[in-house]
Each structure stands twice: as structure tokens, then as C-alpha cells.
Amino acid sequence: MSSEDKPLYFWARIDHWIHEAFGNEHSPSYRVVNDIVVFLIFFSIASIMLASVETFYLAHQRFFDISEMIVVVIFTIEYVANIYVAPVKTKYIFGPWGIIDFLAIAPSYLNIVDLRAIKVFRVLRVLRFLRLMRMLRLLKLAKHVVKTSEGENAVTNRFETLKMDLQIYFIAMFSVVTIFSTLVYYAEKGVEGTAFTSIPHSMWWCIVTITTVGYGDMYPVTVLGRIIAAVTMLCGLALFGMLMNVIGKTMMTSLFGSEVGGEVDIAELEEGVKKKV
């Protein structure tokens, strides 16, 4: 190999690895990158939550700032790599997952620009609420679960099917708790004597709300906070229905027979009931 061909060979190797790691769902490199991204999603969300506890953030500010920078750089690399390997780049960029990936990193770069120093943009201090968009990183987990389920359409084992359904349910529940806890925290944090002093505190309120327990020890008082609470309650009802569907379908299938076309076979169900009786 001549010296002129070496750069081309090196770039071909890099190009192949990028496509394997970000575009080929069946390659070992893709699974490794996927696991790293999932870990960073959880780490990033935990970091955002803990940083909302002011005393804890001030005590470990350097760690939070450095880790945030590292995570944002890695997510940026992933976003650019996904654009690079996308067959139709505009479809990814303007598609739902591309928009989520972009919104997950954009607020961090906006924080670098000190808009308070620019007189014209003083009214735009509300842009700090764009930090909420970083919680959309959580929705990237749904993308990985969907891709995994697409590769397992032939799964017939009931346990594996139940496991996949529960995975999707818990990701949906965790998404609701995380996102709405963050929303109500920012909506209520400016109220004097508020009980929503941090995102972890707000998560207790969110869990009580979506489970329809309603202790009343924490409740929003602002208009925006009450709107968020109303949407949270509706999401709680949807989550309850989703869980009942998953568990109910599994119990019916286990007790009375297999599923045909996504629905329980009525004839087999009647036969199973007769046998039980």
C-alpha cells in the first residue's frame, strides 16, 4: 500500500466503523454504543435531578459542570453520527427522533451564551426553561426498545413478550414521572414557601398524583402548575390502562389459551373455561 492510499484506507475503516456502530443494529459495535448511550441517559437525568438540590449542587458544582460538558459532547457526537449514517438525512433531522436528539443538546449550548450581557435579549431570560428539553433524552430509551422489539417480531415465548411489554411500560412511567416532576418544579419554584424545592421532592408529588392517591401534602398553586397537574393526572389514567392491558392480556393467555391475530381465540377460550369448570 502506497503512502497516498493510507489516508483513504484509514478513512474507509473509520467510515465502516461509524456505519456499524450507529447504523447496523445487528453488529456488536452498535450494541456497545447503545449500552453507553442508555447509561449516559440515566446518568444525565440523575445529574439534572440532583443539581436541582441547591445545597448539593453548590457542594459539587465542579463535578456537575464537567460531567455535563462531557455528556453533551458525547450526545453531540452521537447526533452528528446519526445524521452521517442516515440514508435520508433530512428525514432523520426533521423526524421525531432527530428533533428529540437535537432538543436534548441545544439548551446546553444556549447556556454557554450569557444572554443577560446583551441588553436586547434581557427579556429572553426565560430561555432557562429550555433546560427542560434535556429531559427529552429520556425518550431516546423508547427508541432503543422499539428497535429491539422490531428485531424480535418472531418471539413466541410468553415470558419474553411480557418482559418487552413491561419494559415499554416502565419506560413510559419513568418518562411521565421525570418530565412532569421537572415541569412542576420549574412552574412552582418561584412561589414563596413552596413544597416543590427540588426535582426529587417533586417526584414524590408526581408518583402520588399518577397513582390517584392524592395525599394533599404537596399541591401546585400557580395556574401553570395546576395545568401541569391536570395533564399528569390524565397521563396517570393512561398508564393505569396500559398496565391493566399488559397484565390482563398475559393472564388471559396463560389461563385460557394462546392469542390469534393479537386477540384471544374465543373458541379456545370457551373450551378452556369448560375445562376449568
N, C-alpha and C positions, 0 to 999 in steps of 0.2 A: 504494500500500500504506500503510495507516494505521500509526501507531506501535504500536497494540495488536497488530497482526498480525506485526510484525517479530520478536518473540521466538519466536512459533510457527513462522515461516518459517525462522529460524535453527536451531531445534531440529530441524525436519524435514530440513534439509540435513545436520546432524550425524548424525541417525539414519540417513539414507540412506548416508552415507559409512561408518559403522560396519558396516552390513549388507554393503556392498560389500567392505570391507577384510577382514572376518572371516567372512562368510557366503557370499559369491559366489565360488566357486573359479575362475570364468572371467573375473573382472574384473582390470584392470591393478593396481588398488589391492591386491587380495588377493595378487598375485604379489610386489609390493613388500614388503608386510608379511611374507609368507612368507620372502623372502630375508633380511630383517632379523632375523627370529626364528632362522633357521638360523645366521646369523653369530653371534648372541648365544649360541646354544647352544654352538658351538665355542669362543667366547671365554670363556664361563663355565667350561667344562670345563678349558680350558688354565689359567685363573686358579686353579682349585681345585688342579690338579696342581702348579703352580709354588709355590703358597702352602704346600704340604706340605714344601718345601725350606726349612727353618727360617732359614738364613742369608739366603737370597734374600728370604724374606717380611719379615724384620726390616729389610732394607735398603730395601724398597719397600712398607712396611706401609701408608702413607697411600694409595698408588695402589690397592692391593688392596682396602682398606676402602671407598674412594669408588666404585670400579668395581663392587664387589659390591652396594653400595646402589643404584646406577643400574640394574644388570641386574635386581635383584629387583623394583624399582618397575616396570620395563617388562614383566616377566613377570606381575606382578600385574595390570597394566592389560590385558594380553592375556587373562588368566584371567577377569577380570570381563567383558570384551567378548565372550568366547566364551559365557559364561552368558547375556549380554544377547541375543545373536543366535540362541541355540539354540531350535529350535521347541518342544522339550520340555526345559525347564531341568533338571528332576530327572534326566532320562535322561543329560544331559551331566555333571552334578555327581557322580552316583554311578556313572557309566560308567567304563571303564578309562582313557580319555584325560583325563577330568575329574579323576580321582583322581591320575593322574600329574602333571598340571598343578598340583594343589594341594600334593602332597607335594614338588614341586620348589621351592616357595617357603616352605612352612611352617617348615622348620628355620631359615631365615634370620631369620624373625620371632621364633622361640623364643630365638635367640641374643641378641636385644635385651634379653630379660628375664634378669637376673642371678639365677638360682635359688640361687646359693651364699649370697646375702644372706638367704635365707629358711630358717630352721632346719629347718622341716618337710620342705623339699624338698632337703635336702643329699644324701639318698640318690639323688636323681634326676640326679646329675651325669653319669650315663651317657647323658643326652639329647644329649650332644655327638655321639654316634654317629648321631644323626638327620641330621647333616651329609651322611651317605652318600646320603640320599634326594635330595640335589641332583643326584646323578649320573643320576637318572631323567630329567632334562631331555634326556639323550641319546636316550631312547626317543621323544621328540617328533619326531625326524627320521624315524622309521619311519612316523609318521602322515602326514607330508608325502609320502613316497614312495608309500604306499598310495593316497592321494588322487590323486596324479599318475597312477598305474597305472590307477585306476578311470576316469580320463578318457581313457585311451588303449587301451581294450579292442579297438579295431578295428585296432590296429597289426599290420601283416603283415610289415614289414621285419625280417629276422632279426637284423640288427645292432642295431636299436632294442630288440628283445626281449632280446637278450643283454646290452645295456647296462643295461636295467632290472633284470635278474636279478642282475648283478654289483653294481649299486647296493645292492640289498637285502642281498646277501651281505656286502659291506664294512661296511654299517651294523651288521649283526648281529655281525660280527667285532669292530668297533671298540667296540660296546656291551659285549661279553664282556670284552675286554681292559681297558677303562676301569673297569667296575663291579667286576670281580674283583680287579684291581690295588688298587683303593681299599679293598675289603673286607679283603684280606690285609694291607694296610699297617696298618689300624687294629687288626687282630687281633694283629699281631706287634710293633707299635711299642713296647710296654712291656717287651719282652724285652731283657735286658742283652746287649749285643754283637750285636744283630740286624742282619741284612743288609738288612732292609726299612726303610731310613732315610727314604724318601720315596715318593710315588706313582710318579714317573718310574723310580726304581730297581725298584719292584715290577712295573712294566710289562715289564721285561726278563724277570723270572721268569714272568710270565703268558704271554708270547709263546712262551717255551721250553716251557712246560707244555702249552699248547693245540696246539702242533705236535708233541708227543710226543717232543721231542729229549731233554729231561731231562739237562742238563749236571751238575746236582747242586751247582752253585756257590752256589745260594740255595734254601733249603727251609724251610717252616714247622715250628716245634717245638711250638706250642701245639695243644691239641685243636681249638679253633675254627679255627685256621689250617689244620689238616690236613683238616677237613671242607670248608672253602672250596676247598682244593686238589683234593679229590676231585670236587667239583661242577665245578670248572674243567676238569679232565681230561675229564669226560663231555661238557661243552659243546664241548671241542675235537674230540671224535669226531663230534658232531653237525655242527659247522662243516665238517669234512672231508667228511662225507657230502653236505652241501648243495653244496659246491663241486664235487664229482665229478658230482653230478646236473646242475648248470648247464653245466659244460664237456662232460660226456658227451652230454647231450641236444643241445647245439649241434653237436658233431662228428658225431653220428649223422645229424642232419638235413642237415648240409652234405654229407656223403659219400653218403648213401643215399636222400635224398628228404625230402619235406615231412611234417608231422605232421597226423594226422587225429584230432580229438577229444582232443588232448593226448597221443596215443600215436603212435609211428611206424607208418605203414601197412605191414603185413607183406608184402603183395603187391608194393608198390613197393620195399620193402627187398630182397626176393629178386631182383627184376628188376635193381635197381641193383648187387647183388653179382655177378650174371651178367655185366653189362656191364663191371664192373671186372676180372673174371677173363678 
